């Protein structure tokens, strides 16, 4: 199809190309030009391709060459939009995974247990700690978990279980003096004679680094329970006379001599106590009663009676002192 006059015509060819023709008057020559082709190439212009696309036409790629620019643009656009989304999904995945990691879970349980402990909810704290240990038996927090569980059980009066916890915590942290003390204290509270060797070992280790009168006394008691009386006496004798534990140490020495059937030595030991004190404390009352027993056993009834009377004036319900006085009066 073409339009125009006067030697100039503008037309659209059957293959969709726009052209013009110019007839040069008086020459018979005609100049033909394709308006949509550049002078230096046989490929269609981008503007032509875009125009065809916008109008909904399909491009014959074999005829006009490679025309996948739009597809490239579309892929580029989708990539730009999707990359941040994909990165975000990956980050969320790893954050969620990290938040659910065993270490994070155990730490959360430990924090909950600590909160329950300070609220006085020891049962709740123990239950939470058990859950943490069940989920992750081995973790960086295991020593702290077992330690706190031992403390909670101690407050609940479950000394045997508490001792087991402190023993396990100590095995995980053998250099902790605090755990050694807690372990040995709960072993004593268990009141199990078979634990004495452990207690002695722990106390002697502690005493090798720092002297402590109470630990010395308790070590002597353990040796006494183990029937190693000479060793027990050697520890009791380390308590100085000006110590608050001196009267307890005297009782320990006397009981050791009694166990060795050395009654006279036991009496001489107990006589070192301030027996003439007008206001005796409980430890001194214990010594008076024990000394009265020894005098009575040796047949020295008058001396035994004097000591029993002092005990009786302090407490008429002390042991069987009332009955003993009655028997001595008959």
Secondary structure by P-SEA (a helix, b strand, c coil): ccccccccccccccccccbbbbbcccccbbbbbccccccccccccaaaaaaaaaaccccccccccccaaaaaaaaaaaaaacaaaaaaaaaaaaaaaaaacaaaaaaaaaaaaaaaaaacaaaaaaaaaaaaaaacccccaaaaaaaaaaaaaaaacaaaaaaaaaaaaaaaccccaaaaaaaaaaaaaaccccaaaaaaaaaaaaaaccccaaaaaaaaaaaaaacaaaaaaaaaacccccccaaaaaaaaaaaaaaaacaaaaaaaaaaccccccccccaaaaaaaaaaaaaaaaacaaaaaaaaaaaaaaacccccaaaaaaaaaac
